[in-house]
């Protein structure tokens, strides 16, 4: 009689008991294209409960330092609190950044909706909490850029929503890390203006879409529409006028209440507002949160009626005909323009600069596959020690590095916290082991006087409650 094979951990996950900095791994929670998330405990502080330890799969991945900087700026109970960060040396000799955050014991939003069959009041409250989290993000001059159900957890302890995974986020002054023309994020949740920018810039391989808070609000609208109807909203139609200028035509968007009569009229109207073709018509995240909270406070039995009869909705399918038409046309046009440009300049193309047919197909086939979510397809092992593309240029050896937003400052005695931090140009920095300027520069860090440095960020303090945000609990972690 053959014995059952013992399940093996995923190669991207660290085995239980591995120590990463001051943290000991308990188990692996999931893995994505750029990182693996582990549940861990702080050595000597086990009573404090578990934390989420996100470890980069690529050596010196600059995305992680940008996520550290962003999380240090955003302070809200609906966003995981930054607990620490550092660098872990793989036994093979490569160095990988990691981030430590609050552990959120929750269920992904769409899974939660299938399990609980929520009411209009519950969804109004959840959407208001997410809008408040976006309000705090935008107040820090940052954008999330990948708002979707898979990046939202509903806490098991109190049923409140937490906005996760800021790996695709951006803040004012951050370096550009990706060079493909489509903006970061998930195709099914991109705003009409993002799609229009892509179409208009197919002949410019260096075009960079300037994501705005309105993009996050639109993505929240797509999330809300799918929650209450079980479907994705139709795409805006790209049209070309007589002068050759592209613009977006508003789609035939049916109100959620027309698709599901159980949806509250105000919830239906606010969802349509978030999906407005004009960015300014969507309103700010703060104004949207106030409207959602006011709608949830109303009385009436219709607000507490389950939106579905208990049958879990089938997985929605994104309409493919129109998206295939303009995504494929744009990709082909961009490929042709890039090859023409390279042939004229005599420059060899970089493989990451142009999408392949398989990449275009993947975007259409998997509308919810994001750029940095834990649930993405991942490599079968830690990638070879190659550097992810980075726009950040090295600071010369004679120029002191400029501080990052939210970077740790010295105390009143002029000292940095911890023996591993050094004071440079009025801010605290972590010295990395590498002495190679190229590795330091390509990793997105700064090379100064023959040494490589990464900015040090303090753990985030528990913020005071925001006015009008009574639905969001201020529990720093869950377990």
Secondary structure, DSSP 4 states (H G I P E B T S, - for coil): -PPPPPPPPPTTSPPTT-EETTEEEEEEEEE-SSEEEEEEEETT-GGG--EEEEEESSTT-HHHHHHHHHHHH---TTBPPEEEEEEEE-TTS-EEEEEEEE---EEEHHHHHHHH--BHHHHHHHHHHHHHHHHHHHHTTEE-S--SGGGEEEETTT--EEE---TT-EETTPPP----SSPSS-GGG--HHHHHHHHHTTT-TT------HHHHHHHHHHHHHHHHHSSPPPPPEEEE-TTS-EEEEPP----HHHH-TTS-HHHHHHHHHHT-SSGGGG--HHHHHHHHHHHHT---GGGGSBSS-SPPPPPP----HHHHHHHHHHHHHHHHHHHHHHHHHT-PPPTTTS--HHHHHHHHH-TT--SS-TTS---SSPPPS-PPP--PPPPPTTSPPPPPTTB----TTS--SSTTEEEETTEEEEEPS---HHHHHHTT-EEETTEEEEE-BPPPPPPPPPTT-TTS---S---
